Amino acid sequence: MPDVTADGLRVLFCGINPGLRTAATGHHFARPGNRFWPVLHLSGFTPRVLKPSEQGELPTYGLGITNVVARATARADELTPEEYAEGGRLLTAKVERLRPRWLAVVGVTAYRAAFTDHKAAVGPQERTIGDTRVWVLPNPSGLNAHWTAATMAEEFGRLRVAAER
């Protein structure tokens, strides 16, 4: 699954790993029912709801997308602790190279596993990677019933405001 990145982004969003639909299409967050693209718009990051096939437009807004783990699975719980740990190491190297202002990991469980921070919660983190600040966002999967699109948009919006400072 190719990353959508550039040097010096405002925010590099980081999914857990590609789902099967995403892997098949080559477009991040491509599964119908995933709320990433609508929430990105509702939070003010994009002027309209982008389609997954329009992911290449993200760098024009200072945004990018990558994943913690590259292997596609039907469900994130199919990933091993070793895959998360290796993904955290690779993600750290990528962030050090690209130097986005913020790394936004979408999914607190993935963040905890990749960075062995078992107490992390949604929101800004103490951890930095070089000069890059880290924010954990709720997982936009339709399976995450604890968060509505509106409450996710509020949290994404908090990050947007911080990224604009």
N, C-alpha and C positions, 0 to 999 in steps of 0.2 A: 504494500500500500504506500504510494508515494506521499511524502510530506508536502504540505503547502507552507513554504517558509520564505523568509528573506532576512537579511541582516537588519538589526535594529528595530524590530517590530514593537508596537506598543504592548500587544498581548499575544503570546503563543499559547493557544488552547491545546490541551493534551488529553485525548480520550484514553480509555483503558486499553482497548485493543480493537481491531476491526471485527465487526460482526460479519456473518457470511454474506449478507446483502452488500455491505460496504466493499468487501473483498471482490465480489462478483462484478460490481459496477465501477470500482476504482474511485468512488466518491465517499468522502467521510460522512458519517452520520446519515447514511442513505436509507436505513430501514424506515418504512412508513410507521408513523407513531412515535418516532424519536423526535423530541421537542427541541433539539439543539438550534436548528435554523430559525424557527419561530421565536424562541426565547432570545436569540442573538438580536433579532430585530426589535422585539418588545422592550429590551433593555437599552436600546439606543445605539448599539454598536454598528448597525447597518441601517440604511435609509428605507429598506424594504426587505421582505423575507426572501432570502436567496434560496435557490434550489441547490441540492447537493452537487448537481452538475456545474454549478456556477462557483464552486469553491475557489477557483483560480482568481476570482475577484478580491478575495480576502486581503491580500497584501496591499491593495489600493486603499484599504481602510486601516492599515497598520496592524493587521491581524494575520495569524497563521494557525495551522493545525498539524499536530503530530499525535503519536500514541505512546503509551508506556511500553506496551508489548506489541511486537509486529505480527505475531501469529493470529490468524483469524480463527474464531471459535463461534459456536452458536450462542454460548453464554460465557460471561466473564468468570464464573466460578469453575470453569474448566482449566483455568490457568494455574500454574504451580507457583509456590513461594519462590522457587529458584528463577522462574521467568520474570516475576515481579522485581526481584533483587537485581537481576541483570538489566532489566528495563530501566530501573532507577539509575544504574550506572551509565547506561547509554544516553538516557535523557539528560543527565547532568552534563555529560560531554557535549551534547548537542546545544544545550543552553549556553554553556561557556563559549562555544564557537559563534552562535548566532546573536547572543547578548540582547534578547528582548527585554523590555522594561519590566514586564510581568510574565511569569509562567502560571497558567491557570489550569490546574488538574481537575477534570470533571469526573468526580467520584471520590469521596472521602476514603472508601475502602481501598481503592487502588493507590491513593497517595500514601496511606498508612503502610501498605504492603511494600511499595516501591522504595520508600524512604525510612522504613522501620520507625515510624512515629505513630505509635499505637494510641496516643491521646489526641491526635489531630482532630479538629472539627472544621466544619464549613466556615470559610472566611480567610482573612489574611493570616499568614503563618510567620513565625519568628525566623524560620530558615530563609536564607538567601543562597543563590548560586552565583558567585561573583557579585556583580551589582544588580542582578535580577531578583526581584521580590517574587514571592510565591503566594498564590491564593488558591484555596480549594473551593470548588463549586459543586453543587449537587449534580448527580448523574442525570442527564436529560432523557435517559431511556424511559419509554412508556411504562416499563415495569416498576419504576420508582414512584410509587403512589404517595409517598410521604410529602412530595413536593408537587405543587400544581405549576402550570406554566406561569401563572402570575407571581407566585412566590419565588420561583426560579428567576424570573425576570428581575425581581427586586434585588436578588443577590448578585446576578450578573451586572445589574446597574450599579451596585456599590463598587464593583471592580472597575466598571467603565469610568466612573467619577475619579477613582484613585489613579487610573491609568492616564487620565487627562491632565493631572496635576503636574 
